Amino acid sequence: MKTATIPSLRVDPELRAAAESVLKEGETLSAFVEDSLKKQIDYRKTQAEFIARGLAGLAEAERTGVYYSHDDVMNLLDSKLDKARAARKTSAGR
């Protein structure tokens, strides 16, 4: 597979110096920029999926008329957390 290039990026000298100051041993600025780009792509995909799930949930709530209050959701989450903690204590005590 052929590789492609990302357009050159002009930045302030301070930004370049800041980026270079956090490079790991043996890491190049190009590798740092590539890694940052990959992480930002993943973040934006995850964000878009999160928004899509939220909108789908809203559409389902509007369709069914079933809504959950903040308290309902927090109680459910607290219950799940309590169960997970209890299971953890049980498995740690063996």
N, C-alpha and C positions, 0 to 999 in steps of 0.2 A: 504494500500500500504506500502511495506517495504521501509525503508529509506536506503540510501547508504552513505558512507563516502567519503570525499575528501582526497587525500593523504596528509600526514603530510608535512609541509613546513618549512624548516630550513631557518631562516633569521638572519641577523645581529641584535645584541641587539639594535642598534640605530633605525632600522626600526620598530622593535616591540615597542620600547618606543614611537616612533613617532605615530604609530597607536593607541596605548593606550592613548596618550595625546589628541586625538581628539574624543574619545568615548563620546557619549551622556550619560546623566544621566541614569543609569540602563542598559545601553547597554553593551553586552559582546563582547569580541574580536571575538569570533566565529560568533556572529550575524553580526558584522561589515564585516568580511571576506565573509560571505554568501551573504550579500547585495552587496558588491563590485563585487563578482563573477556574480551575477544576472545582475547587471548594465553593466558589461563588455560583457556578452553574448548578451544582448539587443543591445548594441552599435555595436558590430561586425555584428549582423544580419542586423541592419539598414544600416551599411556601405556596406555590401554585396549587399543589395537591391538597394542602391543608385548607386553602380557601375554597377549592372545589367541593371538598367534603362538607365544609360548613354551609355552603350554599345549597348542597343537596339535602342536608339536614333541615335547613330552613324550608325548602320546598316541600319536604315530607311532612314537616310540622304544619305547614299551611294546608297541605292536602288532607291530612287526617284530623287536624284541629287539636292534636295532642302536643302539649308543650310541657316542659319541665322547668321548675323554678330553680333558682340558684341554690336554695336550701336542699331541694331534692337531689341535685347533682352532687353537692358537697357531702351530703349524708351517704350517698352511694359510694363515693370515693373514699370517705372515711371508713366505711364498712369493709371495702376491699383492702385498704391499708391495714386495718386491724387483723383481718384474716391472714394477710401475708406475714405480718409480724408474729402472729401466733404460730403459723406454720414454720417460720424460721426458728422460733424458740424451741419448738418440738424437735426439729431436725438437729439443732445444735446440742440438745440435751442427750442425744443418743450416745 
